[in-house]
């Protein structure tokens, strides 16, 4: 598979994952571009079935390296504008508040729980997640289940 085809197939998924990690559109775009540039050299050696997990692994590592280099907190950008109608505004506000609580709870998880949840939210299979961590899909499934249990506890604590 050539890099252009891989780019067309996986760019959107990788970008959404990186945007979820860093909460900054420009940074996510930069890191996404860097991932494809890094991958150009070795992508031919990767099996077609493992390309997505390979790209996500490179993306995750590139993000962590970026974060370490810059040593700053990346600010969350508003992804959606609120609907100005009163009913929609109230509904959107409550939904956003719940999503913010969930996002904060996810970010309070230790790794690998945090990363596994984020990868699942970006529709990676347990098999792909296991490949990223050089583990099997059962490991990814167990970690995800444990992460959900920890999230329930964190969310319940926040509601009290």
DSSP file (Angstrom, degrees, kcal/mol; ACC not computed):
  #  RESIDUE AA STRUCTURE BP1 BP2  ACC     N-H-->O    O-->H-N    N-H-->O    O-->H-N    TCO  KAPPA ALPHA  PHI   PSI    X-CA   Y-CA   Z-CA
    1    1 A X              0   0    0      0, 0.0     2,-0.1     0, 0.0     0, 0.0   0.000 360.0 360.0 360.0 135.3    0.0    0.0    0.0
    2    2 A X     >  -     0   0    0      1,-0.1     4,-2.2    42,-0.0     3,-0.3  -0.481 360.0-112.5 -87.9 161.3    1.4    3.4   -0.9
    3    3 A X  H  > S+     0   0    0      1,-0.2     4,-2.6     2,-0.2     5,-0.1   0.810 114.1  56.6 -64.0 -33.0    1.6    6.3    1.6
    4    4 A X  H  > S+     0   0    0      2,-0.2     4,-2.3     1,-0.2    -1,-0.2   0.919 109.4  45.5 -65.2 -42.7   -0.9    8.4   -0.3
    5    5 A X  H  > S+     0   0    0     -3,-0.3     4,-2.2     2,-0.2    -2,-0.2   0.917 113.6  49.6 -65.8 -42.9   -3.6    5.7   -0.1
    6    6 A X  H  X S+     0   0    0     -4,-2.2     4,-2.8     1,-0.2     5,-0.3   0.908 109.9  52.3 -61.2 -42.3   -2.7    5.2    3.6
    7    7 A X  H  X S+     0   0    0     -4,-2.6     4,-2.2     1,-0.2     5,-0.2   0.933 110.4  47.2 -59.6 -47.9   -3.0    8.9    4.2
    8    8 A X  H  < S+     0   0    0     -4,-2.3     4,-0.3     1,-0.2    -1,-0.2   0.881 117.1  43.5 -62.5 -38.4   -6.5    9.0    2.6
    9    9 A X  H  < S+     0   0    0     -4,-2.2     4,-0.3    -5,-0.2    -2,-0.2   0.910 127.5  23.4 -75.2 -42.8   -7.7    6.0    4.6
   10   10 A X  H  X S+     0   0    0     -4,-2.8     4,-2.5    -5,-0.2     5,-0.3   0.528  92.5  92.2-109.0  -7.6   -6.3    6.8    8.0
   11   11 A X  H  X S+     0   0    0     -4,-2.2     4,-3.0    -5,-0.3     5,-0.2   0.933  89.3  47.7 -56.7 -50.2   -5.8   10.6    8.2
   12   12 A X  H  > S+     0   0    0     -4,-0.3     4,-2.5    -5,-0.2    -1,-0.2   0.911 114.1  46.3 -60.6 -44.6   -9.2   11.4    9.7
   13   13 A X  H  > S+     0   0    0     -4,-0.3     4,-2.1     2,-0.2    -1,-0.2   0.927 115.5  45.9 -63.5 -44.7   -9.1    8.7   12.4
   14   14 A X  H  X S+     0   0    0     -4,-2.5     4,-2.6     2,-0.2     5,-0.2   0.914 112.4  51.0 -65.3 -42.6   -5.5    9.7   13.4
   15   15 A X  H  X S+     0   0    0     -4,-3.0     4,-2.8    -5,-0.3     5,-0.2   0.926 110.0  49.4 -61.0 -46.0   -6.4   13.4   13.4
   16   16 A X  H  X S+     0   0    0     -4,-2.5     4,-2.3    -5,-0.2    -1,-0.2   0.905 111.6  49.7 -61.2 -41.1   -9.4   12.8   15.7
   17   17 A X  H  X S+     0   0    0     -4,-2.1     4,-1.9     2,-0.2    -2,-0.2   0.937 113.5  44.7 -62.2 -46.8   -7.3   10.7   18.0
   18   18 A X  H  X S+     0   0    0     -4,-2.6     4,-2.8     2,-0.2     5,-0.3   0.870 111.7  53.0 -67.2 -36.9   -4.6   13.3   18.2
   19   19 A X  H  X S+     0   0    0     -4,-2.8     4,-2.6     1,-0.2    -1,-0.2   0.899 108.3  51.1 -63.6 -40.0   -7.2   16.1   18.6
   20   20 A X  H  < S+     0   0    0     -4,-2.3    -2,-0.2    -5,-0.2    -1,-0.2   0.889 113.4  45.9 -63.6 -39.0   -8.7   14.2   21.5
   21   21 A X  H  < S+     0   0    0     -4,-1.9    -2,-0.2    -5,-0.2    -1,-0.2   0.944 127.5  23.1 -69.0 -48.4   -5.3   13.8   23.1
   22   22 A X  H  < S-     0   0    0     -4,-2.8    -3,-0.2     2,-0.1    -2,-0.2   0.639  84.7-142.9-102.4 -14.3   -4.0   17.4   22.7
   23   23 A X     <  +     0   0    0     -4,-2.6    54,-1.1    -5,-0.3     2,-0.4   0.774  67.8 106.5  60.9  27.7   -7.3   19.4   22.4
   24   24 A X     >  -     0   0    0     -6,-0.3     4,-2.7    -5,-0.2     5,-0.2  -0.948  59.1-154.7-142.6 117.5   -5.7   21.8   19.9
   25   25 A X  H  > S+     0   0    0     -2,-0.4     4,-2.4     1,-0.2     5,-0.2   0.906  95.4  46.8 -59.5 -46.2   -6.5   21.6   16.2
   26   26 A X  H  > S+     0   0    0      2,-0.2     4,-2.5     1,-0.2    -1,-0.2   0.917 114.1  46.9 -65.2 -43.5   -3.2   23.1   15.0
   27   27 A X  H  > S+     0   0    0      2,-0.2     4,-2.9     1,-0.2     5,-0.3   0.922 111.7  51.6 -64.2 -43.3   -1.1   20.9   17.2
   28   28 A X  H  X S+     0   0    0     -4,-2.7     4,-2.4     1,-0.2    -2,-0.2   0.903 111.2  48.0 -60.4 -41.4   -3.1   17.8   16.1
   29   29 A X  H  X S+     0   0    0     -4,-2.4     4,-2.5    -5,-0.2    -1,-0.2   0.922 112.6  48.5 -64.9 -43.8   -2.6   18.7   12.4
   30   30 A X  H  X S+     0   0    0     -4,-2.5     4,-2.3     2,-0.2    -2,-0.2   0.931 114.1  44.9 -62.1 -46.1    1.1   19.2   12.9
   31   31 A X  H  X S+     0   0    0     -4,-2.9     4,-2.5     2,-0.2    -1,-0.2   0.899 111.2  54.0 -66.2 -39.5    1.6   16.0   14.8
   32   32 A X  H  X S+     0   0    0     -4,-2.4     4,-2.0    -5,-0.3    -1,-0.2   0.930 110.2  46.8 -60.2 -45.7   -0.5   14.1   12.2
   33   33 A X  H  X S+     0   0    0     -4,-2.5     4,-2.2     1,-0.2    -1,-0.2   0.912 111.1  52.2 -61.5 -42.3    1.6   15.4    9.4
   34   34 A X  H  X S+     0   0    0     -4,-2.3     4,-2.8     1,-0.2    -1,-0.2   0.879 106.2  54.8 -62.1 -38.2    4.8   14.5   11.4
   35   35 A X  H  X S+     0   0    0     -4,-2.5     4,-2.3     1,-0.2    -1,-0.2   0.932 109.5  45.8 -61.5 -46.1    3.4   11.0   11.9
   36   36 A X  H  X S+     0   0    0     -4,-2.0     4,-1.1     2,-0.2    -1,-0.2   0.871 112.6  50.6 -68.4 -34.5    2.9   10.4    8.1
   37   37 A X  H  < S+     0   0    0     -4,-2.2     4,-0.5     2,-0.2     3,-0.5   0.937 113.2  45.7 -65.5 -45.6    6.4   11.9    7.4
   38   38 A X  H >< S+     0   0    0     -4,-2.8     3,-0.6     1,-0.2     4,-0.5   0.866 113.1  51.7 -62.0 -36.1    8.0    9.6   10.0
   39   39 A X  H 3X S+     0   0    0     -4,-2.3     4,-2.2     1,-0.2     3,-0.4   0.686  87.1  81.9 -78.7 -18.7    6.0    6.6    8.6
   40   40 A X  T 3< S+     0   0    0     -4,-1.1     4,-0.3    -3,-0.5    -1,-0.2   0.862  92.3  49.8 -55.3 -37.3    7.0    7.1    5.0
   41   41 A X  T <4 S+     0   0    0     -3,-0.6    -1,-0.2    -4,-0.5    -2,-0.2   0.852 124.6  23.5 -72.0 -35.7   10.3    5.3    5.5
   42   42 A X  T >4 S+     0   0    0     -4,-0.5     3,-1.3    -3,-0.4     4,-0.4   0.460  91.5  95.5-114.4  -1.0    8.9    2.2    7.3
   43   43 A X  G >< S+     0   0    0     -4,-2.2     3,-1.1     1,-0.3    -1,-0.1   0.806  79.4  62.6 -65.1 -29.0    5.3    1.9    6.2
   44   44 A X  G 3  S+     0   0    0     -4,-0.3    -1,-0.3     1,-0.2    -2,-0.1   0.767 100.3  54.9 -66.4 -24.1    6.1   -0.6    3.4
   45   45 A X  G <  S+     0   0    0     -3,-1.3     2,-0.3     2,-0.1    -1,-0.2   0.589  90.8  92.2 -84.7 -11.3    7.4   -3.0    6.0
   46   46 A X  S <  S-     0   0    0     -3,-1.1     5,-0.1    -4,-0.4     2,-0.1  -0.659  83.6-113.3 -89.6 137.1    4.2   -3.0    8.0
   47   47 A X    >   -     0   0    0     -2,-0.3     3,-1.8     1,-0.1     4,-0.5  -0.388  26.7-119.0 -63.3 144.7    1.5   -5.6    7.3
   48   48 A X  G >  S+     0   0    0      1,-0.3     3,-0.9     2,-0.2     4,-0.4   0.845 113.5  56.3 -54.9 -36.7   -1.7   -4.0    5.8
   49   49 A X  G 3  S+     0   0    0      1,-0.2    -1,-0.3     2,-0.1     4,-0.2   0.653 110.4  44.9 -72.4 -13.9   -3.7   -5.2    8.8
   50   50 A X  G <> S+     0   0    0     -3,-1.8     4,-2.1     1,-0.1    -1,-0.2   0.346  82.2  97.5-111.0   5.1   -1.4   -3.5   11.2
   51   51 A X  H <> S+     0   0    0     -3,-0.9     4,-2.7    -4,-0.5     5,-0.2   0.922  83.6  49.5 -62.4 -46.2   -1.0   -0.1    9.5
   52   52 A X  H  > S+     0   0    0     -4,-0.4     4,-2.4     1,-0.2     5,-0.2   0.933 113.1  45.2 -62.0 -47.3   -3.7    1.7   11.6
   53   53 A X  H  > S+     0   0    0     -4,-0.2     4,-2.2     1,-0.2    -1,-0.2   0.873 112.6  53.2 -65.8 -34.5   -2.3    0.5   14.9
   54   54 A X  H  X S+     0   0    0     -4,-2.1     4,-2.5     2,-0.2    -2,-0.2   0.939 110.2  46.9 -62.8 -46.9    1.2    1.4   13.8
   55   55 A X  H  X S+     0   0    0     -4,-2.7     4,-2.7     1,-0.2    -2,-0.2   0.899 112.7  49.3 -62.7 -41.4    0.1    4.9   12.9
   56   56 A X  H  X S+     0   0    0     -4,-2.4     4,-2.8     2,-0.2    -1,-0.2   0.879 110.7  50.6 -66.6 -36.9   -1.7    5.4   16.2
   57   57 A X  H  X S+     0   0    0     -4,-2.2     4,-2.4     2,-0.2    -2,-0.2   0.939 112.9  45.0 -65.4 -46.2    1.3    4.1   18.1
   58   58 A X  H  X S+     0   0    0     -4,-2.5     4,-2.6     1,-0.2    -2,-0.2   0.901 114.2  51.2 -62.8 -39.9    3.6    6.6   16.2
   59   59 A X  H  X S+     0   0    0     -4,-2.7     4,-2.5    -5,-0.2    -2,-0.2   0.923 110.1  48.0 -62.6 -45.5    1.0    9.3   16.8
   60   60 A X  H  X S+     0   0    0     -4,-2.8     4,-2.4     1,-0.2    -2,-0.2   0.933 114.9  45.2 -61.4 -47.0    0.8    8.6   20.5
   61   61 A X  H  X S+     0   0    0     -4,-2.4     4,-2.4     1,-0.2    -1,-0.2   0.886 112.5  51.1 -66.1 -38.5    4.6    8.6   20.9
   62   62 A X  H  X S+     0   0    0     -4,-2.6     4,-2.4    -5,-0.2    -1,-0.2   0.893 110.1  50.2 -65.6 -39.7    4.9   11.8   18.8
   63   63 A X  H  X S+     0   0    0     -4,-2.5     4,-3.0     2,-0.2    -2,-0.2   0.941 110.5  48.9 -62.7 -47.1    2.3   13.5   20.9
   64   64 A X  H  X S+     0   0    0     -4,-2.4     4,-2.5     1,-0.2    -2,-0.2   0.902 112.3  48.8 -61.0 -40.6    4.1   12.6   24.1
   65   65 A X  H  X S+     0   0    0     -4,-2.4     4,-2.4     2,-0.2    -1,-0.2   0.910 112.0  48.9 -64.5 -41.2    7.4   13.8   22.7
   66   66 A X  H  X S+     0   0    0     -4,-2.4     4,-2.4     2,-0.2     5,-0.2   0.932 111.6  49.5 -61.0 -46.3    5.8   17.0   21.6
   67   67 A X  H  X S+     0   0    0     -4,-3.0     4,-2.2     1,-0.2     5,-0.5   0.909 112.0  47.6 -61.8 -43.8    4.2   17.5   25.1
   68   68 A X  H  < S+     0   0    0     -4,-2.5    -1,-0.2     2,-0.2    -2,-0.2   0.898 111.8  51.0 -64.5 -41.0    7.6   16.8   26.8
   69   69 A X  H  < S+     0   0    0     -4,-2.4    -2,-0.2     1,-0.2    -1,-0.2   0.903 118.2  36.9 -63.0 -41.5    9.4   19.2   24.5
   70   70 A X  H  < S-     0   0    0     -4,-2.4    -1,-0.2    -5,-0.2    -2,-0.2   0.727  85.9-160.7 -88.0 -22.2    6.9   22.0   25.1
   71   71 A X     <  +     0   0    0     -4,-2.2     2,-0.3    -5,-0.2    -3,-0.1   0.866  48.6 114.5  43.6  50.3    6.3   21.3   28.8
   72   72 A X  S    S-     0   0    0     -5,-0.5     2,-0.5     0, 0.0    -1,-0.2  -0.970  73.7-101.2-142.2 160.0    3.1   23.2   28.9
   73   73 A X        -     0   0    0     -2,-0.3     2,-0.5    -3,-0.1    -6,-0.0  -0.696  36.3-132.6 -81.3 127.8   -0.6   22.4   29.4
   74   74 A X        -     0   0    0     -2,-0.5     2,-0.2     1,-0.0   -50,-0.0  -0.704  23.8-128.7 -84.1 126.7   -2.4   22.3   26.1
   75   75 A X        -     0   0    0     -2,-0.5     2,-0.4     1,-0.1    -1,-0.0  -0.454  16.5-115.2 -80.0 146.1   -5.6   24.3   26.3
   76   76 A X        -     0   0    0     -2,-0.2     2,-0.3   -52,-0.1   -52,-0.1  -0.639  28.1-150.1 -78.9 130.9   -8.9   22.9   25.3
   77   77 A X        -     0   0    0    -54,-1.1     2,-0.5    -2,-0.4   -53,-0.0  -0.742  26.3-103.7 -97.3 151.1  -10.5   24.7   22.3
   78   78 A X        -     0   0    0     -2,-0.3     3,-0.1     1,-0.2    -1,-0.0  -0.628  35.4-176.0 -72.1 121.5  -14.2   24.9   21.9
   79   79 A X        +     0   0    0     -2,-0.5     2,-0.4     1,-0.2    -1,-0.2   0.811  67.3  37.0 -90.1 -33.5  -15.1   22.4   19.2
   80   80 A X  S    S-     0   0    0      0, 0.0     2,-0.3     0, 0.0    -1,-0.2  -0.932  76.1-131.8-121.2 143.8  -18.8   23.2   19.0
   81   81 A X        -     0   0    0     -2,-0.4     2,-0.2    -3,-0.1     3,-0.0  -0.711  33.6-110.2 -87.1 144.3  -20.6   26.5   19.2
   82   82 A X        -     0   0    0     -2,-0.3     2,-0.3     1,-0.1     7,-0.1  -0.473  27.9-114.7 -72.1 143.7  -23.6   26.6   21.4
   83   83 A X        -     0   0    0      5,-0.2     9,-0.1    -2,-0.2    -1,-0.1  -0.649  21.4-141.3 -73.6 133.2  -27.0   26.9   19.8
   84   84 A X  S    S+     0   0    0     -2,-0.3     2,-0.1     4,-0.1    -1,-0.1   0.647  70.4 105.2 -78.2 -13.7  -28.4   30.3   20.9
   85   85 A X  S  > S-     0   0    0      1,-0.1     4,-3.2     4,-0.0     5,-0.2  -0.468  78.0-126.8 -66.8 139.0  -31.9   29.1   21.3
   86   86 A X  H  > S+     0   0    0      1,-0.2     4,-2.4     2,-0.2     5,-0.2   0.897 105.5  45.3 -57.7 -48.0  -32.7   28.8   25.0
   87   87 A X  H  > S+     0   0    0      1,-0.2     4,-2.3     2,-0.2    -1,-0.2   0.932 117.6  44.0 -63.9 -45.2  -33.9   25.2   25.0
   88   88 A X  H  > S+     0   0    0      1,-0.2     4,-3.3     2,-0.2     5,-0.3   0.886 111.5  55.2 -65.9 -38.4  -31.0   24.0   22.8
   89   89 A X  H  X S+     0   0    0     -4,-3.2     4,-2.7     2,-0.2    -2,-0.2   0.938 109.8  45.4 -59.7 -47.4  -28.5   26.1   24.9
   90   90 A X  H  X S+     0   0    0     -4,-2.4     4,-2.2    -5,-0.2    -2,-0.2   0.925 115.6  46.4 -63.8 -44.7  -29.6   24.4   28.1
   91   91 A X  H  X S+     0   0    0     -4,-2.3     4,-2.4     1,-0.2    -2,-0.2   0.936 114.8  46.7 -63.3 -46.9  -29.5   20.9   26.6
   92   92 A X  H  X S+     0   0    0     -4,-3.3     4,-3.0     1,-0.2     5,-0.2   0.887 110.3  54.2 -62.6 -39.0  -26.1   21.5   25.0
   93   93 A X  H  X S+     0   0    0     -4,-2.7     4,-2.5    -5,-0.3    -1,-0.2   0.928 110.3  45.5 -61.6 -45.9  -24.8   23.0   28.2
   94   94 A X  H  X S+     0   0    0     -4,-2.2     4,-2.3     2,-0.2    -2,-0.2   0.907 114.6  48.1 -65.4 -41.8  -25.8   19.9   30.2
   95   95 A X  H  X S+     0   0    0     -4,-2.4     4,-2.6     2,-0.2    -2,-0.2   0.926 113.3  47.2 -64.3 -43.6  -24.4   17.5   27.5
   96   96 A X  H  X S+     0   0    0     -4,-3.0     4,-2.7     2,-0.2    -2,-0.2   0.893 110.3  53.0 -65.4 -38.6  -21.1   19.5   27.3
   97   97 A X  H  X S+     0   0    0     -4,-2.5     4,-2.3    -5,-0.2    -1,-0.2   0.916 110.8  47.0 -61.6 -42.9  -20.9   19.5   31.1
   98   98 A X  H  X S+     0   0    0     -4,-2.3     4,-2.5     2,-0.2    -2,-0.2   0.908 113.0  48.5 -65.3 -41.8  -21.3   15.7   31.2
   99   99 A X  H  X S+     0   0    0     -4,-2.6     4,-2.9     2,-0.2    -2,-0.2   0.881 110.6  51.7 -65.5 -37.3  -18.7   15.3   28.4
  100  100 A X  H  X S+     0   0    0     -4,-2.7     4,-2.7     2,-0.2    -2,-0.2   0.917 110.0  48.8 -64.9 -42.8  -16.3   17.6   30.3
  101  101 A X  H  X S+     0   0    0     -4,-2.3     4,-2.5     2,-0.2    -2,-0.2   0.921 113.4  47.1 -61.8 -43.5  -16.7   15.5   33.5
  102  102 A X  H  X S+     0   0    0     -4,-2.5     4,-2.7     2,-0.2    -2,-0.2   0.927 112.4  49.5 -63.5 -44.2  -16.1   12.4   31.5
  103  103 A X  H  X S+     0   0    0     -4,-2.9     4,-2.4     1,-0.2    -2,-0.2   0.907 112.1  48.1 -62.3 -42.2  -13.1   13.9   29.8
  104  104 A X  H  X S+     0   0    0     -4,-2.7     4,-1.1     2,-0.2    -1,-0.2   0.904 111.8  50.0 -64.6 -40.8  -11.7   15.0   33.1
  105  105 A X  H  X S+     0   0    0     -4,-2.5     4,-0.6     2,-0.2     3,-0.4   0.915 110.6  49.7 -64.3 -42.3  -12.3   11.6   34.6
  106  106 A X  H >< S+     0   0    0     -4,-2.7     3,-1.3     1,-0.2    -2,-0.2   0.927 109.6  51.4 -61.1 -44.3  -10.6    9.9   31.7
  107  107 A X  H 3< S+     0   0    0     -4,-2.4    -1,-0.2     1,-0.3    -2,-0.2   0.706 103.7  59.4 -68.2 -18.7   -7.6   12.3   32.1
  108  108 A X  H 3< S+     0   0    0     -4,-1.1    -1,-0.3    -3,-0.4    -2,-0.2   0.588  86.1  99.6 -83.1 -11.2   -7.4   11.4   35.8
  109  109 A X  S << S-     0   0    0     -3,-1.3     2,-0.2    -4,-0.6    38,-0.0  -0.425  77.2-119.8 -70.8 149.7   -6.8    7.7   35.0
  110  110 A X    >>  -     0   0    0     -2,-0.1     4,-1.7     1,-0.1     3,-0.6  -0.496  49.0 -64.5 -80.3 159.4   -3.3    6.4   35.0
  111  111 A X  T 34 S+     0   0    0      1,-0.3    -1,-0.1     2,-0.2     0, 0.0  -0.628 116.8  29.1 -79.3 146.4   -1.8    4.9   31.9
  112  112 A X  T 3> S+     0   0    0     -2,-0.3     4,-2.7    -3,-0.0    -1,-0.3  -0.992 120.4  57.5 -88.2  -0.7   -2.4    2.5   30.2
  113  113 A X  H <> S+     0   0    0     -3,-0.6     4,-2.3     1,-0.2    -2,-0.2   0.927 107.4  48.7 -56.4 -47.8   -6.1    2.9   31.3
  114  114 A X  H  X S+     0   0    0     -4,-1.7     4,-2.2     1,-0.2    -1,-0.2   0.936 114.7  43.9 -58.9 -49.6   -6.3    6.5   30.0
  115  115 A X  H  > S+     0   0    0      1,-0.2     4,-2.6     2,-0.2    -1,-0.2   0.886 111.5  53.2 -66.5 -38.8   -4.8    5.7   26.6
  116  116 A X  H  X S+     0   0    0     -4,-2.7     4,-2.4     2,-0.2    -1,-0.2   0.916 110.0  48.3 -63.9 -42.1   -6.8    2.5   26.1
  117  117 A X  H  X S+     0   0    0     -4,-2.3     4,-2.6    -5,-0.2    -2,-0.2   0.935 112.6  48.6 -62.4 -45.4  -10.0    4.4   26.7
  118  118 A X  H  X S+     0   0    0     -4,-2.2     4,-1.0     1,-0.2    -2,-0.2   0.888 111.3  49.7 -63.3 -39.1   -9.0    7.1   24.3
  119  119 A X  H  <>S+     0   0    0     -4,-2.6     5,-2.0     2,-0.2     3,-0.3   0.904 111.2  49.1 -66.2 -40.6   -8.1    4.6   21.6
  120  120 A X  H ><5S+     0   0    0     -4,-2.4     3,-2.0     1,-0.2    -2,-0.2   0.893 106.9  55.5 -64.9 -39.2  -11.4    2.8   22.1
  121  121 A X  H 3<5S+     0   0    0     -4,-2.6    -1,-0.2     1,-0.3    -2,-0.2   0.761 104.0  55.7 -64.2 -22.8  -13.2    6.1   21.8
  122  122 A X  T 3<5S-     0   0    0     -4,-1.0    -1,-0.3    -3,-0.3    -2,-0.2   0.111 124.3-107.9 -96.2  20.5  -11.4    6.5   18.5
  123  123 A X  T < 5 +     0   0    0     -3,-2.0     2,-0.3     1,-0.2    -3,-0.2   0.727  64.3 153.5  65.7  28.9  -12.9    3.2   17.4
  124  124 A X      < -     0   0    0     -5,-2.0    -1,-0.2     1,-0.1     2,-0.1  -0.678  43.1-120.9 -82.7 144.6   -9.8    1.1   17.5
  125  125 A X     >  -     0   0    0     -2,-0.3     4,-2.4     1,-0.1     5,-0.2  -0.338  22.1-110.0 -77.9 164.7  -10.4   -2.6   18.1
  126  126 A X  H  > S+     0   0    0      1,-0.2     4,-2.7     2,-0.2    14,-0.2   0.861 121.0  55.8 -62.8 -34.2   -8.9   -4.4   21.1
  127  127 A X  H  > S+     0   0    0      2,-0.2     4,-2.1     1,-0.2    -1,-0.2   0.935 108.3  46.4 -63.0 -46.0   -6.6   -6.2   18.7
  128  128 A X  H  > S+     0   0    0      2,-0.2     4,-1.8     1,-0.2    -2,-0.2   0.890 113.0  49.7 -64.6 -39.5   -5.3   -3.0   17.3
  129  129 A X  H  X S+     0   0    0     -4,-2.4     4,-1.7     1,-0.2    -1,-0.2   0.918 109.2  52.1 -65.4 -43.1   -4.8   -1.6   20.8
  130  130 A X  H  <>S+     0   0    0     -4,-2.7     5,-3.6     1,-0.2     4,-0.3   0.897 107.9  52.1 -58.6 -40.3   -3.0   -4.7   21.9
  131  131 A X  H ><5S+     0   0    0     -4,-2.1     3,-0.9     3,-0.2    -1,-0.2   0.882 104.9  55.6 -64.4 -38.1   -0.7   -4.3   18.9
  132  132 A X  H 3<5S+     0   0    0     -4,-1.8    -1,-0.2     1,-0.3    -2,-0.2   0.894 115.9  37.6 -60.6 -39.6    0.1   -0.7   19.9
  133  133 A X  T 3<5S-     0   0    0     -4,-1.7    -1,-0.3    -5,-0.1    -2,-0.2   0.337 113.5-115.9 -94.5   6.1    1.2   -1.9   23.4
  134  134 A X  T < 5S+     0   0    0     -3,-0.9    -3,-0.2    -4,-0.3     2,-0.2   0.885  82.0 110.0  59.1  39.7    2.8   -5.1   22.1
  135  135 A X  S   <S-     0   0    0     -5,-3.6    -1,-0.2    -6,-0.2     2,-0.2  -0.652  72.4 -91.6-126.7-176.5    0.2   -7.2   24.0
  136  136 A X     >  -     0   0    0     -2,-0.2     4,-1.5    -3,-0.1     3,-0.3  -0.494  37.0-103.9 -97.3 173.6   -2.7   -9.3   23.0
  137  137 A X  H  > S+     0   0    0      1,-0.2     4,-2.3     2,-0.2     5,-0.1   0.796 118.4  61.0 -69.4 -26.8   -6.3   -8.3   22.5
  138  138 A X  H  > S+     0   0    0      2,-0.2     4,-2.5     1,-0.2    -1,-0.2   0.898 102.6  52.1 -64.2 -39.5   -7.3   -9.9   25.8
  139  139 A X  H  > S+     0   0    0     -3,-0.3     4,-2.7     2,-0.2     5,-0.2   0.939 110.3  48.0 -59.4 -47.0   -5.0   -7.6   27.6
  140  140 A X  H  X S+     0   0    0     -4,-1.5     4,-2.4     1,-0.2    -2,-0.2   0.894 111.7  50.2 -62.1 -40.8   -6.5   -4.6   25.9
  141  141 A X  H  X S+     0   0    0     -4,-2.3     4,-2.4     2,-0.2    -1,-0.2   0.914 112.3  46.4 -64.6 -43.7  -10.1   -5.8   26.7
  142  142 A X  H  X S+     0   0    0     -4,-2.5     4,-2.6     2,-0.2     5,-0.2   0.920 112.8  49.3 -65.7 -44.2   -9.2   -6.3   30.4
  143  143 A X  H  X S+     0   0    0     -4,-2.7     4,-2.4     1,-0.2    -2,-0.2   0.908 111.9  49.3 -62.3 -41.6   -7.5   -2.9   30.7
  144  144 A X  H  X S+     0   0    0     -4,-2.4     4,-2.3    -5,-0.2    -2,-0.2   0.920 111.0  49.4 -64.3 -43.5  -10.5   -1.3   29.1
  145  145 A X  H  X S+     0   0    0     -4,-2.4     4,-1.9     1,-0.2    -2,-0.2   0.927 112.7  47.0 -61.2 -44.8  -12.9   -3.1   31.4
  146  146 A X  H  X S+     0   0    0     -4,-2.6     4,-2.4     1,-0.2    -1,-0.2   0.881 110.1  53.8 -64.6 -37.5  -10.8   -2.0   34.5
  147  147 A X  H  X S+     0   0    0     -4,-2.4     4,-2.5    -5,-0.2    -1,-0.2   0.901 106.8  51.6 -63.7 -40.4  -10.7    1.5   33.1
  148  148 A X  H  X S+     0   0    0     -4,-2.3     4,-2.3     2,-0.2    -1,-0.2   0.903 109.5  50.1 -63.5 -40.0  -14.5    1.7   32.9
  149  149 A X  H  X S+     0   0    0     -4,-1.9     4,-1.9     2,-0.2    -2,-0.2   0.919 111.6  47.7 -63.4 -43.0  -14.8    0.5   36.5
  150  150 A X  H  X S+     0   0    0     -4,-2.4     4,-2.5     1,-0.2    -2,-0.2   0.881 110.3  53.0 -64.9 -37.9  -12.3    3.2   37.6
  151  151 A X  H  X S+     0   0    0     -4,-2.5     4,-2.9     2,-0.2     5,-0.3   0.905 105.8  53.5 -63.8 -41.6  -14.3    5.8   35.5
  152  152 A X  H  X S+     0   0    0     -4,-2.3     4,-2.3     1,-0.2    -1,-0.2   0.926 110.9  46.5 -58.0 -44.6  -17.5    4.8   37.3
  153  153 A X  H  X S+     0   0    0     -4,-1.9     4,-2.4     2,-0.2    -2,-0.2   0.930 113.2  48.3 -64.5 -45.9  -15.9    5.3   40.6
  154  154 A X  H  X S+     0   0    0     -4,-2.5     4,-1.9     1,-0.2    -2,-0.2   0.910 113.5  47.1 -61.7 -42.7  -14.4    8.7   39.6
  155  155 A X  H  X S+     0   0    0     -4,-2.9     4,-1.3     1,-0.2    -1,-0.2   0.881 111.5  50.8 -68.6 -37.5  -17.7    9.9   38.2
  156  156 A X  H  X S+     0   0    0     -4,-2.3     4,-0.9    -5,-0.3    -1,-0.2   0.902 109.6  50.9 -65.1 -40.5  -19.6    8.8   41.2
  157  157 A X  H  < S+     0   0    0     -4,-2.4     3,-0.4     1,-0.2    -2,-0.2   0.873 109.5  51.0 -63.2 -37.5  -17.2   10.6   43.5
  158  158 A X  H  < S+     0   0    0     -4,-1.9    -1,-0.2     1,-0.2    -2,-0.2   0.777 106.9  54.1 -72.0 -26.1  -17.6   13.8   41.5
  159  159 A X  H  <        0   0    0     -4,-1.3    -1,-0.2     1,-0.2    -2,-0.2   0.661 360.0 360.0 -82.2 -15.9  -21.4   13.6   41.7
  160  160 A X     <        0   0    0     -4,-0.9    -1,-0.2    -3,-0.4    -2,-0.2   0.483 360.0 360.0 -80.0 360.0  -21.3   13.4   45.5
